[in-house]
Amino acid sequence: MISFREALSLIAKHLSPLKPIYLPVWKARGFVLAEDVKSRVDVPNRDVSLKDGYAVRAEDISAANPEDPVILKLIGEIFAGGDEDFEVLPGTCVRITAGAPLPTGANAVLAEEFSRLEGESVLALADAPEGINVIKKGDDLLKEEIILESGTFLSPTEVGLLAAAGFDKVKVFSRPRVKIIATGDEVVAPGSPLEPGKLYASNLVTLVSWCNHFDFPVSWALISDEKSQLKIAVEEALLENDVLITSGGAWKGPKDLVLRVLKELGWQEIFNYVRIGPGKAISFGKIGEKVIFCLPGGPPSNQMAFLNLALPGLLRLCGRGMNPFPTIKALNRQRLSGEREWTQFFFGKILRKKNCLWFQALPFKSRLSYVGQADALAILPEGQDVLKEGESICVRMLKPCSACDFSEGY
């Protein structure tokens, strides 16, 4: 049995991002760049106006003020996207809108609020130093300049930047295709009749939902505790997917068949069991290039093993960092303890009191509600056996939390 840190290190060592693909920028959100990206164009591709106003020669109105305005002759107007051009000669100006190209001869834009239109003349009520209200060619993006580096996670804003830089498609790392197999004679799919002694496949649904949440292509199967059926299901899964995650059947009982089947299929075991609580009965390995995580069946153990080890592995495959959740600081509301030689995880809720955030660990009285009610996760690392009441701790946020919204204070 190895430590949590050792397990994460082995996952990072044995997994690397999948083969890159090209995607249209419209579909690139949520993927990770597989190469540095240089802008293909200057943005803007010529000097443009930052504001609505008048394109002027700065030297013409350097002495303008409300008591002694400078009168300029209006010779035309230019709109954003237009191709008109004028030559701004001494004593003249051109009406211009934000985003419109600066006309020949102009070197500044007098903002509309510092001007007054009178017939075919414009009264400049203030000066406009050279370059004022002008975005120079290449100020936003410079052609051939690196704008995003390989490994960048593409949010909507980065995708928009790619489009502005002239890209219609981009090279990104593939997302892993995931198959989840839940085992057990006692497990049935939601919607099926629930006979005595049976239970619904909540672990399976939760795992599939987490995969959907992170945009991994995912499929699933429910397999009874029958070795030949399980072997066929595993073989089919490995043919069609990059990752196999099994749920249940990972311990040492007579019906725990998963590891036996994997060994018959040439399983290369990388680790088997980790000093984490809950979730110790997790195994990780490969068959050829296919990645396999075997998760325990108890709901808290299943979720902790997935969230803290299997999910970081999936993220590694698509080029992302291995910490899937944002981290905040909170005060620990109650004393939490564990074994010094183990890493202990605690599901909990975030509470807000007097503009401070507190982590409240959930009681471990119901395995299902313990998992279902959590919006945060705290970690008691190996080498430490207690988190004190009132201690500041780092907490991983599993979902948005209303207690973290301080907007009413602004």
Secondary structure as GFF3:
##gff-version 3
##sequence-region A 1 410
A	DSSP	alpha_helix	4	14	.	.	.	ID=ss1
A	DSSP	beta_strand	20	24	.	.	.	ID=ss2
A	DSSP	three_ten_helix	25	27	.	.	.	ID=ss3
A	DSSP	beta_strand	37	38	.	.	.	ID=ss4
A	DSSP	beta_strand	48	49	.	.	.	ID=ss5
A	DSSP	beta_strand	53	56	.	.	.	ID=ss6
A	DSSP	three_ten_helix	58	61	.	.	.	ID=ss7
A	DSSP	beta_strand	70	78	.	.	.	ID=ss8
A	DSSP	beta_strand	92	96	.	.	.	ID=ss9
A	DSSP	beta_strand	108	111	.	.	.	ID=ss10
A	DSSP	three_ten_helix	112	114	.	.	.	ID=ss11
A	DSSP	beta_strand	115	118	.	.	.	ID=ss12
A	DSSP	beta_strand	121	124	.	.	.	ID=ss13
A	DSSP	beta_strand	134	135	.	.	.	ID=ss14
A	DSSP	beta_strand	146	148	.	.	.	ID=ss15
A	DSSP	alpha_helix	156	164	.	.	.	ID=ss16
A	DSSP	beta_strand	169	173	.	.	.	ID=ss17
A	DSSP	beta_strand	178	183	.	.	.	ID=ss18
A	DSSP	beta_strand	187	188	.	.	.	ID=ss19
A	DSSP	beta_strand	199	200	.	.	.	ID=ss20
A	DSSP	alpha_helix	202	213	.	.	.	ID=ss21
A	DSSP	beta_strand	218	223	.	.	.	ID=ss22
A	DSSP	alpha_helix	227	240	.	.	.	ID=ss23
A	DSSP	beta_strand	243	247	.	.	.	ID=ss24
A	DSSP	alpha_helix	258	264	.	.	.	ID=ss25
A	DSSP	beta_strand	268	272	.	.	.	ID=ss26
A	DSSP	beta_strand	276	277	.	.	.	ID=ss27
A	DSSP	beta_strand	283	287	.	.	.	ID=ss28
A	DSSP	beta_strand	290	295	.	.	.	ID=ss29
A	DSSP	alpha_helix	299	305	.	.	.	ID=ss30
A	DSSP	pi_helix	306	310	.	.	.	ID=ss31
A	DSSP	alpha_helix	311	317	.	.	.	ID=ss32
A	DSSP	beta_strand	327	332	.	.	.	ID=ss33
A	DSSP	beta_strand	336	337	.	.	.	ID=ss34
A	DSSP	beta_strand	343	353	.	.	.	ID=ss35
A	DSSP	beta_strand	356	361	.	.	.	ID=ss36
A	DSSP	alpha_helix	367	372	.	.	.	ID=ss37
A	DSSP	beta_strand	376	380	.	.	.	ID=ss38
A	DSSP	beta_strand	386	387	.	.	.	ID=ss39
A	DSSP	beta_strand	392	397	.	.	.	ID=ss40
A	DSSP	three_ten_helix	402	404	.	.	.	ID=ss41
A	DSSP	three_ten_helix	407	409	.	.	.	ID=ss42
###
